[in-house]
Amino acid sequence: MTEKAVAVRVAGRVQGVSFRAWTQAEAEALGLDGWVRNAADGSVEAHLQGPADAVEAMLRRLREGPSAARVTHVLTETAEPVSGLGGFTVRG
């Protein structure tokens, strides 16, 4: 199974709409490790890692977001896997 790690920035109406909690639940359902947090510029940042197919599925979900969100774009870049994450957390 191929492992993949990506850094993600989601822009649009993504703060104040339970986006982080939704992201955590979706990532956990897919068995991903990583974190999600609000960024100062109003976007949401995340680190996703796990099986490549699960990461790709999460990226597709992030393009939609929860029902109250309005995602305008999702930027991704390859990231180095972080050892010892052991789950998916909400940070700041």
N, C-alpha and C positions, 0 to 999 in steps of 0.2 A: 504494500500500500504506500503510495507516494504521499509524503508529508509536505505541507505548504504553509508558509507564513506570509501575511500581507499587512501593511499599514494602510488604514482607510480613513478618509475624511469625507463626511456626508454633509452637504450643504442644503439649505432651504429652511423651511419651518421645522426645525428638528430639536429645538430646546423648548421645554415647558409643555411637551406633548407626550410624556412618558417614553420617549425614544430610547433612553438608556435601559430602562427596565425591560422594554420590549426586546431590545437587542440581546440582553442577557438571557432572557427566556428562549429566544430563537436559537442563540448560539449553544446553549445547554442542550436543547432538544436535538441539535445536530452533533453533539459530542465534541464541540470545539473548546479549546483553551484560549485565554486572552483577557482583554479588558476593553471597556468603553468609558469615555469621559466627555464632558462638555468642554469645548475650547472657547477661549476668550473672544474669538471673532464670531460667535454664534453658531458655529458648526459643531459637529460631533466627531471625535476621533476614536479610532478603535484599532486594536491589534488582534488579528484572528490567526489561529494556527490549529492545524489538525490535518486530517485526510484531505487531499486536494479536492475531491468531489464535494465534501462537506463545506469547505471554504468557498467553492464556487456557488454552491446552493445558498450560502449565507449572503454572498455578494448580490445575488439576484433578489433576495428578500430585502436587503438594505436599500435597493433601488426603489422599492415600494414603500417601506416603512410601515409603522402602525397607522391606523385609520385617521388619526388627528394630524399626522405629519404631512408635509408637502415637500418631498425630496426634489431638489432641482438638479443636483449632480453628485456623483460618487467618484472620488479620486482614489486610485489604489496604486501602491507600489510594492514591489517585492521587499520583504523584511527578513531579517535573521530570526530563526526560531529562538525563543527564550526558554531556557530550561527551568523546570520547577514551577511552572504556572499552576498546574493542578486545578483547573476549572476556569470559569469565566466570571469576572468581577466588574462591578461598577466602581469607577474611581471618580472623585470630585465632580 
